[in-house]
Amino acid sequence: MKKLIALCVLSATSAYAATTYIAPATGPFDLRQWKETLPVANSSGGLIEIMPDQLATYASKYFYLDSNNKMTFWAPVNGADLVTTKNSDYPRSELREMIGDNDRDDWNWEGHHTMKACLWVAQVPSTKKVVIGQIHSYNNPLIKLQWENGSVYSLTKRNEDGSNGDIKTLLATPGTNKFCYTIDSNAGVLNVAVDGGKTSTYDYVVGDPNWMNQKFYFKAGAYCQEKINYETTPGAGCKVRFGSLATAH
């Protein structure tokens, strides 16, 4: 049975909330099955995560609904309080899908799983790269959709252990204009497409049967491909605005 989850943006009640920011969940986005990862540290030095029950009212400068009802993700690349996730050098403001009550209630290669989004890339740092959608496993990303200097590429992992590099495919060149993408896993076959552009297709369970042992989840937002404090330009970072975001399982 398919379930459709459509998303847009939010308002705030947390240490990082501000009355000038509007919660995306108060708009047309349904965030009940997502959590938000912020690029800043909590009081213990760990990375802040906003859980699904908090997202109904949460907004901050890192995650908010703009004046045009766009869900906006902001990940700065310089600042004293910035942190990254455990296995990354890059800051992110990014949604992580949570289907059940905890991080382990995810999906596997069987079945049909789709994420669709329409968005604009508003700002990037000197690397000119930001990841705007993913299918991730507990070990490695199966696929990252990356905006790079005006072009959109799919970066598909060949092997479950991360070896043997990525398959990099140019899908479209939208620049800073609006574009829409689809990331689709159907019985182990991955299809990644940008409307009006190309489609990347890969049978990942044939490529490496070890993927069948993994669980997966979708991610979407601004995963900035720039190391913290490497670029010193004030205000440098990644800003991405989503007009729509939906998943189906």
N, C-alpha and C positions, 0 to 999 in steps of 0.2 A: 504494500500500500504506500503510495507516494505521499510525501508531505512537503508542502511548500512553505518556505520561511522567507518572507520579504522584509528588508531592512531599510531604515533611514536614520536620524540623529538626535541629541540629548540635552539635559539640565542637571543641577549639581547639588550634592550634599556630601562633601568629603574635604579632606585637608587640601586637596588640589583643585577644589571647585571654586568658581567665581560667579557672582550674580550676573555678570555681563555675558556669560556663556549659557547657551541653551542646550539641553540634553537631546541628542538625536532620537532617543526612544519616545520623546514627546511628539515627534513628527511621524512620517509614514513608515518608519523602520521598526521591525519587530526584532528585538535583541534578546529575547528570552532564552535563546539557546546559544549564546555567545558570551565570552568574557573578553575584556579589553586589557591588553598589556601596555603599560606606559613606559617611557624611556627614563624614568626617574626612580631614585631609591626611596625605600621606606625607612622608618626609624632604625631598623636593624641592618640597613645597608643592602637589603635584597630588593629585587625589582617589584614595583607596585602592580598588582592585578586587580581589576574591578570585576567582581563576579556577577553572574547573570541577575541575581536579585537586586544588586546595587545599580545596574545599568539603567533601570527604569527612570532614575532621576539624576544620573551622573553626567556631568560635563566639566571640562577644564580647557585650558589653552591647548592641550594635547589631543582633545577629542570633543568636538562640538558641532552643533547645527549652525550653518552660516545663514546669512540673511536671504539666501536663495534656496533654502531648504536642502542644502548639500551636507552630507555627513563628512566632516573634515577631520583628517588625521594630520597631526604635526609632530615631527620628530627632529628636534635640534641636534646638531652634531658637535656643539661645543658648550661647555658649562660644567660647573663643579659637581652638580648632583646627578649627572647622567650615569646610567648603568646599562648593561646589556644582559641578555639571557645567558645561561650557563655556557653554551657551546658556540657563542657568536661574539664577534668584535664590533658589531654594528647596532646602533640604537633603533628602536622601533616604537611606533604607535600603531597597534595592530589587533584586530579581532581574531579570536581563536574559537572555533566551533566547539560547543559542548552539547552533545545530544542528550545525555542523561544527567545524573546527579553529580558525576565526577569526571576527571580527565580520562578515565579508562573506558568510558561508555562510548566508544567510537565505532567506526565501520571498517570492514575488510574489503578485499578485492572483489568479492562476489557482489552481485546486485548492481544497481545503476545509481550513480551519485553525481550530482551536477551542481555547479555554482555559476551564476551569471551576474555580471555587474556592468554598469556604465559609469564612467568617471573621467576626471580631468587631472593631469599632473600639473600642479601650479608652481612648484619650486623644487629644485634639487641642488645638492652641493657640488663641489668641484669635480667629483667623479661622474656626475651626471647620470647616476643610476639609482633606481628605487624599485624594490619588489612590491607588486601591488596585488598579488594573489598567489596562493600555494595550496598544494596537497602535501601534507607533512605526515611522516610516520613517527614512531617513538625514537627512531635512530636518525633518520635523514629525511630531507624533503624529497618526495617523489618527483614533484615538478614545482618550479618557481616561474612565475610570469613576471618578467622584468622590463620596465621602461628604461631605455638607455639612450640618452642623447636624441630623443625624439622618436626612436623606434621601439617596438615591442617584440621581445623575444621569449620563447619558451625554453627553459633550461631543465631538461629531463634527465634524472639520474639513471644511469645504466644499471648500476648494481646496488643492492640493498645496503651493503656495507660502505657505500660511498666511493668505492674504487672504480677505476676506469673512466673517470670524468663524466661530463654532462654531454647530452646531445643538445646543441644550441641551434634553434630555428628562428629565422626572422619571419614574423607574422604580419606586421603592418608598420607604417611610419606615420602616426597621427600627429606628431609634434606635440604641442600643448592643447590641441583640440580635443573635444570629447571623443571617446571611443568606448566600445562595448566588447566584453570578452566572455567566453564560455570555457570552463574547465570541467571535463566530463570523464568519469571513470565508469566503464560498462563491462562487467565480467572480465576485468583485468586488462582491458584495452583503454588507453588514455587518448583522448582527443582534446586538443587545446586550440581555440580559434579566436580571432578578432573579426568582428563584423566588417565585411568589405575587404578583408585581407585573406590570409592563408590559414590552413589548418595543419597542425602537427599531430601525427598519429603514431602511437607506439604501444605494442603489446608487451607490457612490463613484466607479466608473469612468465611469458615465454623467454624474454630477455634475461630474467633472473628469477627462478622459482622461489627464492628466499623471500620475495615480496609477499608471498602467500601467507607467511607467518606474522606479518605486521598488521597493526591497526592504523587507520588513517583519520585525518580531520582536515577540514578546510581552514584557511586563514586569509584575511583580506585587510588591507590598510596601507600604511607607509612604513616599509621596512627599509630604512635608509642604508645604502651600500657605501658607507663612509665611516672610518674609525673615529671614535670619540676624540675630540680635541686635536685631530690631525689637521683640520682646516680651522684657521683662527679668525676668519671673517665674521664679524658680529652678525648674528641673525641667520647664519648658514644652517641649512637643514632641508628636510623633505616635507612638503605639504601636498596632500592628495585629497581631492574632493569627490565623493561618491554621490551620484544622483539616484542610483538604485543598487540593490544587492539582494540576491535571493539564492537559496539552496533547495534542492529536492533530493529525496532518498526513496 
